[in-house]
């Protein structure tokens, strides 16, 4: 019986001894086990940090440039010249009784300025200009004919042209055409373009050439 009790005591001591050894071993390991010890080493530097001596590559792109300044450019001189020439053809053709010259003048008055707008790429302004000229011209013709309508007699039974009404129609048409030309030049013959710098608009450079026989002086410029 004593021998059995001694064996049990030896076994209990051995078990407790093993537990203490395991506890000490567990306390010696860092938290998290072997994997934690492996990861406890300092992490290498991030690849995004610049390495001394390595070239620096910028990915920001070129700096944004300011938008080009815009300016209003008028080309009303061209529309007024076209209207003046057309009016001169109408008046001159009527004075000499040349219907062909008058027709050319009427066509120039109706299409001259719109063609100038189209040539500058302003198609919407060209359509407005054409409609404005037709509307004001024919509106002036009708109003002038109504206002100056006189006593038109037809005693011989034939249709008589009322000269008073015709004169009023001509005056009204000219007034309407003139109003359309002024409105076109003032409101439509203008556009927005990138402003030119002073150096680009005018640049003058002196030039000098010296040889054994002569000396030449001159100016070279950009206008």
TAURWO-V88399 format. One record per pair of residues at least 6 apart in sequence whose ideal C-beta (glycine too) atoms are under 8 Angstrom apart, sorted by sequence separation. I is the first residue (numbers start at 0). J is the second residue. D is the distance in Angstrom with one decimal. If there is no record, write none. Layout:
i=I j=J d=D
i=I j=J d=D
This chain:
i=29 j=35 d=5.1
i=49 j=55 d=6.2
i=91 j=97 d=7.9
i=92 j=98 d=6.9
i=116 j=122 d=7.4
i=153 j=159 d=4.4
i=208 j=214 d=7.2
i=209 j=215 d=7.8
i=29 j=36 d=5.0
i=31 j=38 d=7.8
i=92 j=99 d=7.3
i=152 j=159 d=6.2
i=207 j=214 d=7.3
i=208 j=215 d=4.1
i=28 j=36 d=7.3
i=92 j=100 d=3.2
i=93 j=101 d=5.7
i=116 j=124 d=4.6
i=117 j=125 d=4.7
i=151 j=159 d=5.2
i=207 j=215 d=6.9
i=91 j=100 d=6.3
i=92 j=101 d=3.5
i=116 j=125 d=3.7
i=151 j=160 d=7.5
i=206 j=215 d=7.7
i=207 j=216 d=5.5
i=208 j=217 d=7.9
i=29 j=39 d=6.4
i=92 j=102 d=7.7
i=151 j=161 d=3.7
i=206 j=216 d=7.3
i=207 j=217 d=7.7
i=92 j=103 d=7.6
i=114 j=125 d=7.5
i=205 j=216 d=7.4
i=206 j=217 d=4.5
i=88 j=100 d=5.5
i=89 j=101 d=5.4
i=92 j=104 d=6.0
i=113 j=125 d=4.3
i=116 j=128 d=5.8
i=149 j=161 d=5.8
i=151 j=163 d=7.8
i=205 j=217 d=7.5
i=206 j=218 d=6.7
i=88 j=101 d=7.0
i=91 j=104 d=7.8
i=113 j=126 d=7.5
i=148 j=161 d=6.3
i=149 j=162 d=7.4
i=150 j=163 d=7.9
i=151 j=164 d=7.2
i=205 j=218 d=5.9
i=206 j=219 d=5.4
i=90 j=104 d=7.8
i=149 j=163 d=3.1
i=204 j=218 d=7.1
i=205 j=219 d=7.9
i=88 j=103 d=5.5
i=89 j=104 d=3.6
i=113 j=128 d=4.7
i=148 j=163 d=6.6
i=149 j=164 d=6.5
i=203 j=218 d=5.7
i=204 j=219 d=5.0
i=88 j=104 d=3.0
i=89 j=105 d=6.2
i=112 j=128 d=5.1
i=113 j=129 d=4.4
i=147 j=163 d=5.2
i=148 j=164 d=4.6
i=203 j=219 d=7.5
i=204 j=220 d=6.7
i=87 j=104 d=7.2
i=147 j=164 d=6.0
i=203 j=220 d=4.0
i=86 j=104 d=6.8
i=202 j=220 d=5.9
i=85 j=104 d=4.8
i=88 j=107 d=6.5
i=89 j=108 d=7.1
i=110 j=129 d=7.2
i=113 j=132 d=7.8
i=147 j=166 d=6.3
i=148 j=167 d=7.1
i=201 j=220 d=7.1
i=202 j=221 d=4.3
i=85 j=105 d=7.4
i=109 j=129 d=7.0
i=112 j=132 d=7.4
i=144 j=164 d=4.7
i=147 j=167 d=2.7
i=201 j=221 d=7.1
i=85 j=106 d=7.8
i=144 j=165 d=7.5
i=146 j=167 d=5.6
i=147 j=168 d=7.9
i=201 j=222 d=6.1
i=85 j=107 d=3.4
i=86 j=108 d=6.8
i=145 j=167 d=7.7
i=199 j=221 d=7.6
i=200 j=222 d=7.7
i=84 j=107 d=6.4
i=85 j=108 d=3.9
i=109 j=132 d=5.7
i=144 j=167 d=5.3
i=147 j=170 d=7.6
i=108 j=132 d=6.8
i=109 j=133 d=6.8
i=143 j=167 d=3.9
i=144 j=168 d=4.0
i=143 j=168 d=4.8
i=146 j=171 d=7.4
i=81 j=107 d=6.4
i=82 j=108 d=6.4
i=85 j=111 d=5.6
i=143 j=169 d=7.2
i=84 j=111 d=7.6
i=109 j=136 d=7.8
i=141 j=168 d=7.6
i=143 j=170 d=5.2
i=144 j=171 d=6.9
i=108 j=136 d=7.7
i=140 j=168 d=4.6
i=143 j=171 d=2.2
i=82 j=111 d=6.6
i=140 j=169 d=7.9
i=142 j=171 d=5.1
i=143 j=172 d=6.7
i=81 j=111 d=3.4
i=82 j=112 d=6.5
i=141 j=171 d=7.3
i=81 j=112 d=5.6
i=140 j=171 d=5.4
i=143 j=174 d=7.4
i=139 j=171 d=3.7
i=140 j=172 d=4.2
i=78 j=111 d=7.5
i=138 j=171 d=8.0
i=139 j=172 d=4.9
i=78 j=112 d=4.2
i=81 j=115 d=6.3
i=139 j=173 d=7.3
i=137 j=172 d=7.5
i=139 j=174 d=5.1
i=140 j=175 d=7.1
i=136 j=172 d=5.3
i=139 j=175 d=2.7
i=78 j=115 d=5.6
i=138 j=175 d=5.6
i=139 j=176 d=7.1
i=77 j=115 d=5.1
i=137 j=175 d=7.4
i=136 j=175 d=4.7
i=139 j=178 d=7.7
i=135 j=175 d=3.9
i=136 j=176 d=4.8
i=74 j=115 d=7.1
i=135 j=176 d=6.8
i=135 j=178 d=5.3
i=136 j=179 d=6.6
i=132 j=176 d=6.8
i=135 j=179 d=4.3
i=74 j=119 d=6.6
i=134 j=179 d=7.8
i=132 j=179 d=4.4
i=131 j=179 d=5.0
i=132 j=180 d=7.8
i=78 j=128 d=8.0
i=128 j=179 d=7.9
i=131 j=182 d=6.3
i=132 j=183 d=7.5
i=131 j=183 d=6.6
i=128 j=183 d=5.1
i=131 j=187 d=8.0
i=128 j=187 d=5.5
i=127 j=187 d=6.2
i=124 j=187 d=4.8
i=124 j=188 d=7.9
i=121 j=187 d=7.9
i=108 j=176 d=5.9
i=112 j=180 d=7.4
i=121 j=190 d=6.2
i=112 j=183 d=5.3
i=116 j=187 d=7.0
i=119 j=190 d=6.6
i=116 j=188 d=7.6
i=115 j=188 d=7.7
i=112 j=187 d=8.0
i=112 j=188 d=7.6
i=86 j=173 d=7.9
i=86 j=176 d=7.4
i=82 j=176 d=7.9
i=82 j=180 d=4.2
i=79 j=180 d=6.9
i=82 j=183 d=7.8
i=78 j=180 d=7.2
i=82 j=184 d=7.9
i=78 j=183 d=5.5
i=79 j=184 d=5.3
i=78 j=184 d=5.2
i=75 j=183 d=7.8
i=75 j=184 d=3.7
i=78 j=187 d=7.9
i=75 j=185 d=7.0
i=78 j=188 d=4.8
i=77 j=188 d=7.4
i=75 j=188 d=3.9
i=74 j=188 d=5.2
i=75 j=189 d=7.3
i=73 j=188 d=6.1
i=74 j=189 d=7.6
i=73 j=189 d=4.9
i=74 j=190 d=7.4
i=72 j=189 d=7.0
i=71 j=189 d=5.6
i=72 j=190 d=5.5
i=71 j=190 d=7.4
i=72 j=191 d=7.5
i=71 j=191 d=6.2
i=72 j=192 d=4.8
i=70 j=191 d=7.3
i=69 j=191 d=5.0
i=70 j=192 d=6.3
i=69 j=192 d=6.9
i=70 j=193 d=7.7
i=69 j=193 d=6.2
i=70 j=194 d=4.1
i=68 j=193 d=7.1
i=69 j=194 d=6.3
i=67 j=193 d=4.5
i=68 j=194 d=4.3
i=67 j=194 d=7.2
